[in-house]
Amino acid sequence: MIRSLMPALLLALAAPASAQSFDSNAPVDIDAARMDLADDANEAVFSGNVVIRQGSLTLIADRVRVSYLKDAQGNPKVQRLDALGNVRISQATMRATARTGYYDVNNRLITLVGAVKMDRGGDTLKGERVVWNLNSRTSSFDARSASNPGGRVSGRFTVEPKRN
């Protein structure tokens, strides 16, 4: 019985808490101490306690490079966010930390890499890399890396008290 429940528990923890209600079409709001713009390269680099919000999703990092394309009127349209240093992501009851993070806005993929730790309502997972697909509401957690090819994912899950 426990073994048959484990995949469901892992999927529930690994998927972003409110992926069903996440609006990837919401505007991307950015707050930082500094911004360096390279408009010819279609990128902006934000640094200094960067806080990015899109709908219910919040991303915090030391530095974030935003890649964009320009529409027919020359307005920038965000394509990708590359977060470096002390990356933290939160959405509803889910909190995750890592060394780096990538958000492919168009494909709705979030990837966290490097000492990834995720907490959701007291349940935790640790590994080297997690990829969330916000379209399919699926995720993949991996502990292998070039320096640790035999790495393992570890987790701790709460158990509901037995009712009499």
Phi, psi and omega in degrees: 000311181300316181298324180287336178276337186302314178302322179294320178297315180297316180296319180297321180284318187286335179281142176304141189304319184239037184304327182295327184261002181291131182254097181286353176268356178294153178298153176260115179259132183233136176228129182204166178285331184211150173224131173246123185254129172239079188297325178294332179267001181056047176210153175228139179246122179255139179218162180085084178048062183286131177236122180237134178232138171219110184058233182273000183263132176237133177237130178235137179201167177291322186211140179222127173262127179252120176260139182216163171243157179258138177281185184300333179270000180088009179278137181287140176236115185299132179249319188206145174240127176246110183259134182231129174085118176050050183284131177226133177235139177220148176201118183053240183267002181267134175229136179221148177229153179194173176281320180223161178209150181226135177233109175273100188297315183294317181272357179055050177242130174245128179236128173246138184224138173094104178050052182287132174226130180234137180232133178217104178060034180093344175274140183229151172225144176228143178187192183262334186204139173225140176237124176254130173257106183287341176290308184268354183057042176240164179210162179223124180249132184224145179247355181283145175212172180300322181276348181217071185295343179259018183302158183230148172276139176234151181208160174223128184237139179284152180242131180292135180301145179290133178264141178267000000 
